[in-house]
Amino acid sequence: MGFINCDNRSADASNDTLTRSRIREFARKEVANNSYARGLTLLVSSDMIGRGPRLQIEDDLGCNEVIERSFNSWANEIQLSEKLKTGKIAKMVDGEVFLVFYRDKKLKSSSKLNVKLLESEQIANPYGLSYEQEVDGIDLDDNGDPLYYYVLKQHPGSTYYKHL
């Protein structure tokens, strides 16, 4: 009875888009409806990220404190620790997370670098095509390393239509 769903497919073949999607949906529902699962994901993300990354420079430049304060100010402005905690939860539940760095001219900080989290469904081929060197919107080289990521402008399950 326990072996009813066994097959002889390879790990890659069993890890197709539909299977990953169903596992993600199940995991999200489980975390949303199971207080133990939700509590564990929150605990692990909070323990791992804590208050967020802190820059500590150990050099004799004399401007260490200025640089460290500037970094902390920037990290607070873009809410880096909250984004990292959310990303850690997404990694535990969905199995993957994508963070995109982009230029944000609206930031008060001298650094205009910001971070955006993308749900895994947004990394997909917009044309619905798939070929040997492309897996779920990620073009791979001959060694299986990512060359290019296709990022959808909006979540495929969104009811909001974004004009291009």
C-alpha positions in Angstrom: 0.0 0.0 0.0 2.9 2.4 0.8 4.5 1.9 -2.6 1.5 2.7 -4.8 2.9 6.0 -6.1 6.4 4.6 -6.8 7.8 4.9 -10.3 11.1 4.4 -12.1 11.5 8.1 -13.1 14.7 10.0 -12.5 15.0 12.7 -9.9 14.9 15.4 -12.7 11.8 13.8 -14.4 10.0 13.5 -11.1 10.8 17.2 -10.3 8.8 18.6 -13.1 6.9 22.0 -13.0 3.5 20.5 -12.1 5.0 18.4 -9.3 6.9 21.3 -7.8 3.8 23.5 -8.0 1.7 21.0 -6.2 4.3 20.5 -3.5 4.5 24.3 -3.0 0.7 24.7 -2.8 0.5 21.9 -0.2 3.4 23.3 1.9 1.9 26.8 1.8 -1.5 25.5 2.9 0.1 23.4 5.7 2.1 26.4 7.1 -1.0 28.6 6.9 -3.2 26.1 8.7 -0.9 24.3 11.1 0.2 26.5 14.0 3.2 24.2 14.7 4.5 24.5 11.1 3.9 28.2 11.1 5.6 28.7 14.5 8.7 26.7 13.4 9.1 28.7 10.2 8.9 31.9 12.1 11.3 30.7 14.8 13.9 29.5 12.3 13.7 32.7 10.2 13.9 34.8 13.4 16.8 32.8 14.8 18.8 32.8 11.6 18.3 36.4 10.5 17.8 38.0 13.9 18.0 41.8 13.7 19.6 41.5 10.3 23.2 41.7 8.9 25.6 44.1 10.6 28.7 45.4 8.9 31.8 45.3 11.0 35.0 46.8 9.4 38.3 46.0 11.1 40.7 48.3 9.3 42.8 51.3 10.3 41.1 53.7 7.8 39.6 55.8 10.6 36.2 55.9 9.0 34.9 52.5 10.1 32.1 53.9 12.3 30.9 56.2 9.5 30.7 53.3 7.0 29.1 50.9 9.5 26.4 53.6 10.5 25.8 54.3 6.8 25.3 50.6 6.1 22.9 50.2 9.1 21.0 53.2 8.0 20.6 51.9 4.5 19.6 48.4 5.8 17.0 49.9 8.0 15.6 52.1 5.2 15.1 49.2 2.8 13.9 46.9 5.6 16.6 44.4 4.8 16.1 42.2 7.9 12.3 41.9 7.2 13.0 41.0 3.6 15.6 38.4 4.6 13.2 36.8 7.1 10.5 36.6 4.5 12.9 35.1 2.1 14.0 32.5 4.6 10.4 31.5 5.2 9.8 31.3 1.5 12.9 29.1 1.1 11.7 26.7 3.8 8.1 26.6 2.6 8.4 26.9 -1.2 11.8 25.3 -1.5 13.3 28.3 -3.3 13.5 32.1 -3.1 14.6 34.8 -5.5 16.0 38.2 -4.4 16.5 40.8 -7.1 18.8 43.8 -6.5 17.6 47.0 -8.3 18.3 50.7 -8.3 15.8 52.7 -6.3 16.1 56.5 -6.8 13.6 57.2 -4.1 15.9 56.1 -1.3 17.3 58.8 1.0 20.5 56.8 1.5 23.5 57.6 -0.7 23.2 54.0 -1.9 20.3 53.5 -4.2 20.5 49.7 -4.1 17.3 48.0 -3.0 16.2 44.3 -2.8 12.9 42.9 -4.0 11.6 39.4 -3.3 10.0 37.4 -6.1 7.8 34.4 -5.6 9.1 31.3 -7.4 6.1 31.3 -9.8 7.3 34.6 -11.2 10.5 32.9 -12.5 9.0 31.2 -15.6 9.3 31.3 -19.4 6.8 34.0 -20.5 6.1 32.1 -23.7 5.3 28.8 -21.9 8.1 27.1 -23.8 10.5 24.5 -22.4 13.6 22.9 -23.8 16.5 20.9 -22.6 18.7 23.8 -21.4 15.8 25.6 -19.7 14.0 24.7 -16.5 11.1 26.7 -15.2 12.3 30.0 -16.6 16.0 29.5 -15.9 18.4 29.0 -18.9 21.2 26.7 -18.0 24.7 26.3 -19.5 26.2 22.9 -20.4 27.2 22.4 -16.7 23.7 23.1 -15.4 24.6 26.5 -14.0 22.1 29.4 -14.5 22.8 31.8 -17.4 19.6 33.8 -17.5 16.4 34.1 -15.5 13.0 34.9 -17.1 11.1 37.1 -14.7 7.4 37.6 -15.2 6.2 41.2 -14.6 3.4 39.9 -12.4 2.5 36.7 -10.5 0.8 34.3 -12.9 -2.0 33.7 -10.3 -2.7 37.4 -9.8 -6.1 38.9 -10.7 -4.4 42.3 -11.1 -3.6 43.2 -14.7 -0.5 45.3 -15.1 -0.4 47.5 -18.2 2.9 47.3 -20.0 
